[in-house]
Amino acid sequence: MNILQINSRQRGENAPSTRIAHAVVARLRAEQPRAQAARVSLDDALIGEIQWADVLVLGVPMCNFGVPAQLKNWIDAVVRAGVTFRYTERGPQGLLKGKQAVVAQASGGRHRDSPADTITPHLKTALAFVGIDAVQFVDPEGLAMGLDGEKNGRGGARAQIAQGIVV
């Protein structure tokens, strides 16, 4: 028997779900002494990727005035106390220093600099929390507002890119 244990934890090896999963694997191995076990932590793999990167490029469509669920899940996975940030007497301190982010934020309407733009402050806050405070936004807007809107939105994004990505 081959056993794959996948831990999607945020609280490390002492997380209740991880401890229970370890116990399940131990029981299975006791019943099947020849069983091979492999353990993968999705969070650890994602954190390893962000620690490795110098520049983080996020492709972010606006979904119902927010970030897609997949990106929210990724943020939840990589924001880990003691690994990507720590608490100090002066508050949280990001540990992913010296990195930059470029956010390609697309929307069907025009929301930049309006109360409907919840993505920009959300991502700036989340990235700064882990230490990435050099964030540049490339944001084509109006992509669902007819052919002219799409053309202008894409053209604006290309112009932003042509002016240079600050890395």
GIVEN-V276225 format. One line per field, one symbol per residue. ss: DSSP state (~ for helix, > for strand, _ for the rest). phi: phi as a letter, one per 40 degrees, with the letter a starting at -180 (. if undefined). A space follows every 10 residues. Layout:
BEGIN
ss->???
phi->???
END
This chain:
BEGIN
ss->_>>>>>>___ _~~~_~~~~~ ~~~~~~~~~~ ~____>>>>> >~~~~~~~~~ ~~__>>>>>> >_>__>__~~ ~~~~~~~~__ >___>>>>__ >>>>_____> >>>>>>____ ________~~ ~~~~~~~~~_ ___>>>>>__ _____~~~~~ ~~~~~~~~~~ ~~~____
phi->.bbbbbbbbb bgcccdcccc cdcccccccc cbdccbbbbb bdcccccdcc ccccbbbbcb ccbfgaccdc ccccdccccb dgbbaacbcc hcbcbccgbb bbbcbbacbb bdgbdccccd cccdccccdc hcbcbbbbbc bgcbbgcccc cccccccccd ccchccb
END
